[in-house]
């Protein structure tokens, strides 16, 4: 759980901005999306290999 302490005289907008920044930094949404469904390790490796091949073809030598 993310806790943001609102300082004296701090506007709600600034506190909300700090909350959003912290939320983004810890990668909570990315982790929730990743955990939504299970992906086998072999499928993940295959995806990484295809991505690497694409990058190599596009920017490679």
N, CA, C, O and CB atoms as a CASP TS submission, in Angstrom:
PFRMAT TS
TARGET T0000
AUTHOR 0000-0000-0000
METHOD Language model
MODEL 1
PARENT N/A
ATOM      1  N   UNK     1       0.837  -1.179   0.000  1.00  0.00           N
ATOM      2  CA  UNK     1       0.000   0.000   0.000  1.00  0.00           C
ATOM      3  C   UNK     1       0.880   1.238   0.000  1.00  0.00           C
ATOM      4  O   UNK     1       1.848   1.315   0.757  1.00  0.00           O
ATOM      5  CB  UNK     1      -0.951   0.000   1.209  1.00  0.00           C
ATOM      6  N   UNK     2       0.557   2.186  -0.824  1.00  0.00           N
ATOM      7  CA  UNK     2       1.331   3.419  -0.934  1.00  0.00           C
ATOM      8  C   UNK     2       0.749   4.454   0.020  1.00  0.00           C
ATOM      9  O   UNK     2      -0.458   4.693   0.042  1.00  0.00           O
ATOM     10  CB  UNK     2       1.334   3.953  -2.397  1.00  0.00           C
ATOM     11  N   UNK     3       1.623   5.054   0.797  1.00  0.00           N
ATOM     12  CA  UNK     3       1.204   6.086   1.738  1.00  0.00           C
ATOM     13  C   UNK     3       1.919   7.381   1.390  1.00  0.00           C
ATOM     14  O   UNK     3       3.143   7.413   1.267  1.00  0.00           O
ATOM     15  CB  UNK     3       1.500   5.665   3.207  1.00  0.00           C
ATOM     16  N   UNK     4       1.148   8.439   1.234  1.00  0.00           N
ATOM     17  CA  UNK     4       1.701   9.758   0.955  1.00  0.00           C
ATOM     18  C   UNK     4       1.265  10.682   2.081  1.00  0.00           C
ATOM     19  O   UNK     4       0.071  10.844   2.333  1.00  0.00           O
ATOM     20  CB  UNK     4       1.234  10.300  -0.445  1.00  0.00           C
ATOM     21  N   UNK     5       2.225  11.282   2.750  1.00  0.00           N
ATOM     22  CA  UNK     5       1.908  12.241   3.802  1.00  0.00           C
ATOM     23  C   UNK     5       1.761  13.622   3.176  1.00  0.00           C
ATOM     24  O   UNK     5       2.675  14.121   2.518  1.00  0.00           O
ATOM     25  CB  UNK     5       3.004  12.245   4.910  1.00  0.00           C
ATOM     26  N   UNK     6       0.614  14.224   3.387  1.00  0.00           N
ATOM     27  CA  UNK     6       0.370  15.566   2.869  1.00  0.00           C
ATOM     28  C   UNK     6       0.960  16.557   3.859  1.00  0.00           C
ATOM     29  O   UNK     6       0.589  16.575   5.033  1.00  0.00           O
ATOM     30  CB  UNK     6      -1.161  15.829   2.640  1.00  0.00           C
ATOM     31  N   UNK     7       1.875  17.376   3.378  1.00  0.00           N
ATOM     32  CA  UNK     7       2.563  18.330   4.238  1.00  0.00           C
ATOM     33  C   UNK     7       1.680  19.549   4.490  1.00  0.00           C
ATOM     34  O   UNK     7       0.756  19.830   3.726  1.00  0.00           O
ATOM     35  CB  UNK     7       3.903  18.756   3.610  1.00  0.00           C
ATOM     36  N   UNK     8       1.974  20.262   5.561  1.00  0.00           N
ATOM     37  CA  UNK     8       1.210  21.471   5.881  1.00  0.00           C
ATOM     38  C   UNK     8       1.354  22.487   4.756  1.00  0.00           C
ATOM     39  O   UNK     8       2.461  22.780   4.305  1.00  0.00           O
ATOM     40  CB  UNK     8       1.681  22.083   7.225  1.00  0.00           C
ATOM     41  N   UNK     9       0.236  23.014   4.315  1.00  0.00           N
ATOM     42  CA  UNK     9       0.245  24.033   3.271  1.00  0.00           C
ATOM     43  C   UNK     9       0.422  23.470   1.868  1.00  0.00           C
ATOM     44  O   UNK     9       0.471  24.234   0.905  1.00  0.00           O
ATOM     45  CB  UNK     9       1.330  25.018   3.544  1.00  0.00           C
ATOM     46  N   UNK    10       0.521  22.151   1.731  1.00  0.00           N
ATOM     47  CA  UNK    10       0.691  21.547   0.411  1.00  0.00           C
ATOM     48  C   UNK    10      -0.673  21.360  -0.245  1.00  0.00           C
ATOM     49  O   UNK    10      -1.625  20.905   0.389  1.00  0.00           O
ATOM     50  CB  UNK    10       1.439  20.190   0.514  1.00  0.00           C
ATOM     51  N   UNK    11      -0.751  21.714  -1.505  1.00  0.00           N
ATOM     52  CA  UNK    11      -2.032  21.566  -2.193  1.00  0.00           C
ATOM     53  C   UNK    11      -2.287  20.092  -2.505  1.00  0.00           C
ATOM     54  O   UNK    11      -1.368  19.276  -2.579  1.00  0.00           O
ATOM     55  CB  UNK    11      -2.057  22.409  -3.493  1.00  0.00           C
ATOM     56  N   UNK    12      -3.546  19.792  -2.679  1.00  0.00           N
ATOM     57  CA  UNK    12      -3.940  18.421  -3.021  1.00  0.00           C
ATOM     58  C   UNK    12      -3.344  18.018  -4.363  1.00  0.00           C
ATOM     59  O   UNK    12      -2.962  16.863  -4.553  1.00  0.00           O
ATOM     60  CB  UNK    12      -5.479  18.286  -3.057  1.00  0.00           C
ATOM     61  N   UNK    13      -3.263  18.962  -5.291  1.00  0.00           N
ATOM     62  CA  UNK    13      -2.708  18.658  -6.611  1.00  0.00           C
ATOM     63  C   UNK    13      -1.261  18.183  -6.515  1.00  0.00           C
ATOM     64  O   UNK    13      -0.873  17.224  -7.183  1.00  0.00           O
ATOM     65  CB  UNK    13      -2.793  19.886  -7.517  1.00  0.00           C
ATOM     66  N   UNK    14      -0.460  18.857  -5.682  1.00  0.00           N
ATOM     67  CA  UNK    14       0.941  18.459  -5.522  1.00  0.00           C
ATOM     68  C   UNK    14       1.042  17.083  -4.883  1.00  0.00           C
ATOM     69  O   UNK    14       1.854  16.255  -5.296  1.00  0.00           O
ATOM     70  CB  UNK    14       1.704  19.489  -4.677  1.00  0.00           C
ATOM     71  N   UNK    15       0.210  16.841  -3.868  1.00  0.00           N
ATOM     72  CA  UNK    15       0.229  15.546  -3.194  1.00  0.00           C
ATOM     73  C   UNK    15      -0.199  14.445  -4.160  1.00  0.00           C
ATOM     74  O   UNK    15       0.382  13.360  -4.162  1.00  0.00           O
ATOM     75  CB  UNK    15      -0.690  15.563  -1.955  1.00  0.00           C
ATOM     76  N   UNK    16      -1.196  14.716  -4.968  1.00  0.00           N
ATOM     77  CA  UNK    16      -1.658  13.745  -5.950  1.00  0.00           C
ATOM     78  C   UNK    16      -0.569  13.463  -6.978  1.00  0.00           C
ATOM     79  O   UNK    16      -0.384  12.321  -7.397  1.00  0.00           O
ATOM     80  CB  UNK    16      -2.930  14.245  -6.644  1.00  0.00           C
ATOM     81  N   UNK    17       0.141  14.494  -7.377  1.00  0.00           N
ATOM     82  CA  UNK    17       1.227  14.334  -8.338  1.00  0.00           C
ATOM     83  C   UNK    17       2.335  13.462  -7.750  1.00  0.00           C
ATOM     84  O   UNK    17       2.897  12.614  -8.444  1.00  0.00           O
ATOM     85  CB  UNK    17       1.789  15.707  -8.754  1.00  0.00           C
ATOM     86  N   UNK    18       2.650  13.674  -6.455  1.00  0.00           N
ATOM     87  CA  UNK    18       3.657  12.844  -5.785  1.00  0.00           C
ATOM     88  C   UNK    18       3.187  11.393  -5.718  1.00  0.00           C
ATOM     89  O   UNK    18       3.971  10.468  -5.932  1.00  0.00           O
ATOM     90  CB  UNK    18       3.949  13.379  -4.361  1.00  0.00           C
ATOM     91  N   UNK    19       1.897  11.200  -5.418  1.00  0.00           N
ATOM     92  CA  UNK    19       1.332   9.855  -5.364  1.00  0.00           C
ATOM     93  C   UNK    19       1.459   9.159  -6.717  1.00  0.00           C
ATOM     94  O   UNK    19       1.885   8.007  -6.792  1.00  0.00           O
ATOM     95  CB  UNK    19      -0.140   9.909  -4.930  1.00  0.00           C
ATOM     96  N   UNK    20       1.090   9.859  -7.775  1.00  0.00           N
ATOM     97  CA  UNK    20       1.149   9.277  -9.119  1.00  0.00           C
ATOM     98  C   UNK    20       2.583   8.921  -9.501  1.00  0.00           C
ATOM     99  O   UNK    20       2.832   7.873 -10.095  1.00  0.00           O
ATOM    100  CB  UNK    20       0.557  10.249 -10.150  1.00  0.00           C
ATOM    101  N   UNK    21       3.517   9.796  -9.157  1.00  0.00           N
ATOM    102  CA  UNK    21       4.924   9.561  -9.469  1.00  0.00           C
ATOM    103  C   UNK    21       5.433   8.321  -8.727  1.00  0.00           C
ATOM    104  O   UNK    21       6.136   7.488  -9.299  1.00  0.00           O
ATOM    105  CB  UNK    21       5.774  10.797  -9.100  1.00  0.00           C
ATOM    106  N   UNK    22       5.069   8.216  -7.452  1.00  0.00           N
ATOM    107  CA  UNK    22       5.488   7.068  -6.645  1.00  0.00           C
ATOM    108  C   UNK    22       4.848   5.791  -7.181  1.00  0.00           C
ATOM    109  O   UNK    22       5.496   4.747  -7.257  1.00  0.00           O
ATOM    110  CB  UNK    22       5.114   7.276  -5.156  1.00  0.00           C
ATOM    111  N   UNK    23       3.596   5.880  -7.545  1.00  0.00           N
ATOM    112  CA  UNK    23       2.861   4.748  -8.104  1.00  0.00           C
ATOM    113  C   UNK    23       3.545   4.260  -9.375  1.00  0.00           C
ATOM    114  O   UNK    23       3.710   3.057  -9.576  1.00  0.00           O
ATOM    115  CB  UNK    23       1.395   5.137  -8.394  1.00  0.00           C
ATOM    116  N   UNK    24       3.942   5.198 -10.231  1.00  0.00           N
ATOM    117  CA  UNK    24       4.617   4.858 -11.487  1.00  0.00           C
ATOM    118  C   UNK    24       5.987   4.246 -11.206  1.00  0.00           C
ATOM    119  O   UNK    24       6.395   3.284 -11.857  1.00  0.00           O
ATOM    120  CB  UNK    24       4.764   6.108 -12.382  1.00  0.00           C
ATOM    121  N   UNK    25       6.686   4.815 -10.232  1.00  0.00           N
ATOM    122  CA  UNK    25       8.057   4.392  -9.930  1.00  0.00           C
ATOM    123  C   UNK    25       8.121   2.948  -9.446  1.00  0.00           C
ATOM    124  O   UNK    25       9.018   2.204  -9.842  1.00  0.00           O
ATOM    125  CB  UNK    25       8.666   5.308  -8.884  1.00  0.00           C
ATOM    126  N   UNK    26       7.191   2.548  -8.605  1.00  0.00           N
ATOM    127  CA  UNK    26       7.242   1.182  -8.085  1.00  0.00           C
ATOM    128  C   UNK    26       6.667   0.167  -9.069  1.00  0.00           C
ATOM    129  O   UNK    26       6.813  -1.037  -8.859  1.00  0.00           O
ATOM    130  CB  UNK    26       6.491   1.100  -6.768  1.00  0.00           C
ATOM    131  N   UNK    27       6.020   0.624 -10.131  1.00  0.00           N
ATOM    132  CA  UNK    27       5.538  -0.279 -11.174  1.00  0.00           C
ATOM    133  C   UNK    27       4.378  -1.149 -10.747  1.00  0.00           C
ATOM    134  O   UNK    27       4.298  -2.316 -11.130  1.00  0.00           O
ATOM    135  CB  UNK    27       6.645  -1.148 -11.632  1.00  0.00           C
ATOM    136  N   UNK    28       3.485  -0.594  -9.963  1.00  0.00           N
ATOM    137  CA  UNK    28       2.366  -1.374  -9.438  1.00  0.00           C
ATOM    138  C   UNK    28       1.441  -1.863 -10.554  1.00  0.00           C
ATOM    139  O   UNK    28       1.069  -3.036 -10.575  1.00  0.00           O
ATOM    140  CB  UNK    28       1.575  -0.543  -8.434  1.00  0.00           C
ATOM    141  N   UNK    29       1.075  -0.998 -11.457  1.00  0.00           N
ATOM    142  CA  UNK    29       0.146  -1.400 -12.515  1.00  0.00           C
ATOM    143  C   UNK    29       0.774  -2.434 -13.443  1.00  0.00           C
ATOM    144  O   UNK    29       0.105  -3.367 -13.886  1.00  0.00           O
ATOM    145  CB  UNK    29      -0.301  -0.179 -13.322  1.00  0.00           C
ATOM    146  N   UNK    30       2.049  -2.265 -13.730  1.00  0.00           N
ATOM    147  CA  UNK    30       2.742  -3.219 -14.589  1.00  0.00           C
ATOM    148  C   UNK    30       2.744  -4.603 -13.938  1.00  0.00           C
ATOM    149  O   UNK    30       2.525  -5.615 -14.604  1.00  0.00           O
ATOM    150  CB  UNK    30       4.188  -2.749 -14.871  1.00  0.00           C
ATOM    151  N   UNK    31       2.993  -4.630 -12.634  1.00  0.00           N
ATOM    152  CA  UNK    31       3.001  -5.898 -11.896  1.00  0.00           C
ATOM    153  C   UNK    31       1.607  -6.518 -11.862  1.00  0.00           C
ATOM    154  O   UNK    31       1.468  -7.730 -12.025  1.00  0.00           O
ATOM    155  CB  UNK    31       3.518  -5.683 -10.464  1.00  0.00           C
ATOM    156  N   UNK    32       0.579  -5.705 -11.654  1.00  0.00           N
ATOM    157  CA  UNK    32      -0.786  -6.235 -11.634  1.00  0.00           C
ATOM    158  C   UNK    32      -1.170  -6.824 -12.984  1.00  0.00           C
ATOM    159  O   UNK    32      -1.797  -7.881 -13.050  1.00  0.00           O
ATOM    160  CB  UNK    32      -1.777  -5.140 -11.243  1.00  0.00           C
ATOM    161  N   UNK    33      -0.795  -6.140 -14.059  1.00  0.00           N
ATOM    162  CA  UNK    33      -1.102  -6.659 -15.392  1.00  0.00           C
ATOM    163  C   UNK    33      -0.345  -7.952 -15.661  1.00  0.00           C
ATOM    164  O   UNK    33      -0.875  -8.872 -16.284  1.00  0.00           O
ATOM    165  CB  UNK    33      -0.763  -5.618 -16.464  1.00  0.00           C
ATOM    166  N   UNK    34       0.918  -8.018 -15.182  1.00  0.00           N
ATOM    167  CA  UNK    34       1.731  -9.211 -15.392  1.00  0.00           C
ATOM    168  C   UNK    34       1.133 -10.401 -14.643  1.00  0.00           C
ATOM    169  O   UNK    34       1.155 -11.524 -15.147  1.00  0.00           O
ATOM    170  CB  UNK    34       3.183  -8.963 -14.936  1.00  0.00           C
ATOM    171  N   UNK    35       0.602 -10.165 -13.451  1.00  0.00           N
ATOM    172  CA  UNK    35       0.051 -11.241 -12.633  1.00  0.00           C
ATOM    173  C   UNK    35      -1.371 -11.637 -13.033  1.00  0.00           C
ATOM    174  O   UNK    35      -1.897 -12.639 -12.550  1.00  0.00           O
ATOM    175  CB  UNK    35       0.067 -10.833 -11.187  1.00  0.00           C
ATOM    176  N   UNK    36      -1.984 -10.859 -13.902  1.00  0.00           N
ATOM    177  CA  UNK    36      -3.364 -11.121 -14.284  1.00  0.00           C
ATOM    178  C   UNK    36      -3.521 -12.519 -14.898  1.00  0.00           C
ATOM    179  O   UNK    36      -4.502 -13.218 -14.645  1.00  0.00           O
ATOM    180  CB  UNK    36      -3.846 -10.054 -15.270  1.00  0.00           C
ATOM    181  N   UNK    37      -2.543 -12.903 -15.698  1.00  0.00           N
ATOM    182  CA  UNK    37      -2.584 -14.234 -16.294  1.00  0.00           C
ATOM    183  C   UNK    37      -1.188 -14.835 -16.282  1.00  0.00           C
ATOM    184  O   UNK    37      -0.197 -14.116 -16.404  1.00  0.00           O
ATOM    185  CB  UNK    37      -3.143 -14.180 -17.736  1.00  0.00           C
ATOM    186  N   UNK    38      -1.112 -16.122 -16.137  1.00  0.00           N
ATOM    187  CA  UNK    38       0.165 -16.813 -16.078  1.00  0.00           C
ATOM    188  C   UNK    38       0.682 -17.070 -17.481  1.00  0.00           C
ATOM    189  O   UNK    38      -0.061 -17.493 -18.366  1.00  0.00           O
ATOM    190  CB  UNK    38       0.039 -18.127 -15.303  1.00  0.00           C
ATOM    191  N   UNK    39       1.972 -16.807 -17.669  1.00  0.00           N
ATOM    192  CA  UNK    39       2.621 -17.088 -18.945  1.00  0.00           C
ATOM    193  C   UNK    39       3.775 -18.049 -18.673  1.00  0.00           C
ATOM    194  O   UNK    39       4.613 -17.804 -17.805  1.00  0.00           O
ATOM    195  CB  UNK    39       3.125 -15.768 -19.642  1.00  0.00           C
ATOM    196  N   UNK    40       3.805 -19.129 -19.417  1.00  0.00           N
ATOM    197  CA  UNK    40       4.854 -20.125 -19.230  1.00  0.00           C
ATOM    198  C   UNK    40       6.219 -19.512 -19.533  1.00  0.00           C
ATOM    199  O   UNK    40       6.335 -18.593 -20.344  1.00  0.00           O
ATOM    200  CB  UNK    40       4.602 -21.355 -20.127  1.00  0.00           C
ATOM    201  N   UNK    41       7.245 -20.035 -18.872  1.00  0.00           N
ATOM    202  CA  UNK    41       8.605 -19.547 -19.069  1.00  0.00           C
ATOM    203  C   UNK    41       9.077 -19.713 -20.501  1.00  0.00           C
ATOM    204  O   UNK    41       9.774 -18.846 -21.030  1.00  0.00           O
ATOM    205  CB  UNK    41       9.548 -20.261 -18.140  1.00  0.00           C
ATOM    206  N   UNK    42       8.705 -20.819 -21.136  1.00  0.00           N
ATOM    207  CA  UNK    42       9.134 -21.067 -22.512  1.00  0.00           C
ATOM    208  C   UNK    42       8.520 -20.035 -23.462  1.00  0.00           C
ATOM    209  O   UNK    42       9.158 -19.627 -24.433  1.00  0.00           O
ATOM    210  CB  UNK    42       8.746 -22.495 -22.949  1.00  0.00           C
ATOM    211  N   UNK    43       7.300 -19.620 -23.188  1.00  0.00           N
ATOM    212  CA  UNK    43       6.635 -18.615 -24.011  1.00  0.00           C
ATOM    213  C   UNK    43       7.317 -17.253 -23.836  1.00  0.00           C
ATOM    214  O   UNK    43       7.502 -16.513 -24.803  1.00  0.00           O
ATOM    215  CB  UNK    43       5.134 -18.520 -23.646  1.00  0.00           C
ATOM    216  N   UNK    44       7.688 -16.935 -22.591  1.00  0.00           N
ATOM    217  CA  UNK    44       8.392 -15.679 -22.337  1.00  0.00           C
ATOM    218  C   UNK    44       9.736 -15.637 -23.058  1.00  0.00           C
ATOM    219  O   UNK    44      10.096 -14.629 -23.666  1.00  0.00           O
ATOM    220  CB  UNK    44       8.600 -15.484 -20.835  1.00  0.00           C
ATOM    221  N   UNK    45      10.477 -16.751 -22.982  1.00  0.00           N
ATOM    222  CA  UNK    45      11.777 -16.807 -23.665  1.00  0.00           C
ATOM    223  C   UNK    45      11.606 -16.674 -25.172  1.00  0.00           C
ATOM    224  O   UNK    45      12.381 -15.982 -25.833  1.00  0.00           O
ATOM    225  CB  UNK    45      12.507 -18.122 -23.333  1.00  0.00           C
ATOM    226  N   UNK    46      10.594 -17.333 -25.710  1.00  0.00           N
ATOM    227  CA  UNK    46      10.330 -17.260 -27.157  1.00  0.00           C
ATOM    228  C   UNK    46      10.024 -15.825 -27.574  1.00  0.00           C
ATOM    229  O   UNK    46      10.502 -15.350 -28.604  1.00  0.00           O
ATOM    230  CB  UNK    46       9.154 -18.188 -27.545  1.00  0.00           C
ATOM    231  N   UNK    47       9.216 -15.139 -26.754  1.00  0.00           N
ATOM    232  CA  UNK    47       8.872 -13.753 -27.042  1.00  0.00           C
ATOM    233  C   UNK    47      10.112 -12.862 -27.018  1.00  0.00           C
ATOM    234  O   UNK    47      10.269 -11.980 -27.863  1.00  0.00           O
ATOM    235  CB  UNK    47       7.838 -13.244 -26.038  1.00  0.00           C
ATOM    236  N   UNK    48      11.004 -13.103 -26.028  1.00  0.00           N
ATOM    237  CA  UNK    48      12.236 -12.325 -25.937  1.00  0.00           C
ATOM    238  C   UNK    48      13.123 -12.569 -27.148  1.00  0.00           C
ATOM    239  O   UNK    48      13.718 -11.630 -27.676  1.00  0.00           O
ATOM    240  CB  UNK    48      12.992 -12.669 -24.654  1.00  0.00           C
ATOM    241  N   UNK    49      13.220 -13.822 -27.597  1.00  0.00           N
ATOM    242  CA  UNK    49      14.037 -14.147 -28.763  1.00  0.00           C
ATOM    243  C   UNK    49      13.490 -13.468 -30.018  1.00  0.00           C
ATOM    244  O   UNK    49      14.252 -12.935 -30.825  1.00  0.00           O
ATOM    245  CB  UNK    49      14.098 -15.670 -28.966  1.00  0.00           C
ATOM    246  N   UNK    50      12.179 -13.489 -30.177  1.00  0.00           N
ATOM    247  CA  UNK    50      11.574 -12.845 -31.347  1.00  0.00           C
ATOM    248  C   UNK    50      11.794 -11.336 -31.318  1.00  0.00           C
ATOM    249  O   UNK    50      12.055 -10.716 -32.349  1.00  0.00           O
ATOM    250  CB  UNK    50      10.072 -13.155 -31.413  1.00  0.00           C
ATOM    251  N   UNK    51      11.685 -10.755 -30.130  1.00  0.00           N
ATOM    252  CA  UNK    51      11.904  -9.321 -29.996  1.00  0.00           C
ATOM    253  C   UNK    51      13.360  -8.969 -30.326  1.00  0.00           C
ATOM    254  O   UNK    51      13.630  -7.979 -31.006  1.00  0.00           O
ATOM    255  CB  UNK    51      11.545  -8.852 -28.569  1.00  0.00           C
ATOM    256  N   UNK    52      14.291  -9.795 -29.835  1.00  0.00           N
ATOM    257  CA  UNK    52      15.714  -9.562 -30.106  1.00  0.00           C
ATOM    258  C   UNK    52      16.005  -9.699 -31.597  1.00  0.00           C
ATOM    259  O   UNK    52      16.770  -8.909 -32.151  1.00  0.00           O
ATOM    260  CB  UNK    52      16.588 -10.546 -29.302  1.00  0.00           C
ATOM    261  N   UNK    53      15.408 -10.686 -32.247  1.00  0.00           N
ATOM    262  CA  UNK    53      15.613 -10.875 -33.681  1.00  0.00           C
ATOM    263  C   UNK    53      15.067  -9.682 -34.455  1.00  0.00           C
ATOM    264  O   UNK    53      15.689  -9.217 -35.410  1.00  0.00           O
ATOM    265  CB  UNK    53      14.942 -12.175 -34.158  1.00  0.00           C
ATOM    266  N   UNK    54      13.917  -9.194 -34.047  1.00  0.00           N
ATOM    267  CA  UNK    54      13.322  -8.026 -34.712  1.00  0.00           C
ATOM    268  C   UNK    54      14.229  -6.807 -34.571  1.00  0.00           C
ATOM    269  O   UNK    54      14.492  -6.092 -35.539  1.00  0.00           O
ATOM    270  CB  UNK    54      11.926  -7.719 -34.127  1.00  0.00           C
ATOM    271  N   UNK    55      14.707  -6.583 -33.329  1.00  0.00           N
ATOM    272  CA  UNK    55      15.598  -5.431 -33.097  1.00  0.00           C
ATOM    273  C   UNK    55      16.885  -5.574 -33.906  1.00  0.00           C
ATOM    274  O   UNK    55      17.381  -4.601 -34.473  1.00  0.00           O
ATOM    275  CB  UNK    55      15.930  -5.294 -31.591  1.00  0.00           C
ATOM    276  N   UNK    56      17.422  -6.794 -33.954  1.00  0.00           N
ATOM    277  CA  UNK    56      18.649  -7.022 -34.684  1.00  0.00           C
ATOM    278  C   UNK    56      18.462  -6.769 -36.178  1.00  0.00           C
ATOM    279  O   UNK    56      19.341  -6.216 -36.840  1.00  0.00           O
ATOM    280  CB  UNK    56      19.140  -8.437 -34.448  1.00  0.00           C
ATOM    281  N   UNK    57      17.307  -7.180 -36.699  1.00  0.00           N
ATOM    282  CA  UNK    57      17.030  -6.965 -38.120  1.00  0.00           C
ATOM    283  C   UNK    57      16.806  -5.490 -38.429  1.00  0.00           C
ATOM    284  O   UNK    57      17.241  -4.986 -39.465  1.00  0.00           O
ATOM    285  CB  UNK    57      15.811  -7.776 -38.550  1.00  0.00           C
ATOM    286  N   UNK    58      16.130  -4.817 -37.530  1.00  0.00           N
ATOM    287  CA  UNK    58      15.804  -3.425 -37.757  1.00  0.00           C
ATOM    288  C   UNK    58      17.014  -2.515 -37.589  1.00  0.00           C
ATOM    289  O   UNK    58      17.280  -1.660 -38.434  1.00  0.00           O
ATOM    290  CB  UNK    58      14.708  -2.997 -36.823  1.00  0.00           C
ATOM    291  N   UNK    59      17.747  -2.706 -36.489  1.00  0.00           N
ATOM    292  CA  UNK    59      18.872  -1.812 -36.174  1.00  0.00           C
ATOM    293  C   UNK    59      20.221  -2.491 -36.346  1.00  0.00           C
ATOM    294  O   UNK    59      21.268  -1.848 -36.273  1.00  0.00           O
ATOM    295  CB  UNK    59      18.747  -1.299 -34.754  1.00  0.00           C
ATOM    296  N   UNK    60      20.181  -3.801 -36.576  1.00  0.00           N
ATOM    297  CA  UNK    60      21.402  -4.611 -36.567  1.00  0.00           C
ATOM    298  C   UNK    60      22.296  -4.389 -37.757  1.00  0.00           C
ATOM    299  O   UNK    60      22.189  -3.419 -38.508  1.00  0.00           O
ATOM    300  CB  UNK    60      21.051  -6.041 -36.499  1.00  0.00           C
ATOM    301  N   UNK    61      23.167  -5.328 -37.876  1.00  0.00           N
ATOM    302  CA  UNK    61      24.235  -5.214 -38.874  1.00  0.00           C
ATOM    303  C   UNK    61      23.991  -6.071 -40.067  1.00  0.00           C
ATOM    304  O   UNK    61      24.800  -6.084 -40.994  1.00  0.00           O
ATOM    305  CB  UNK    61      25.552  -5.571 -38.279  1.00  0.00           C
TER
END
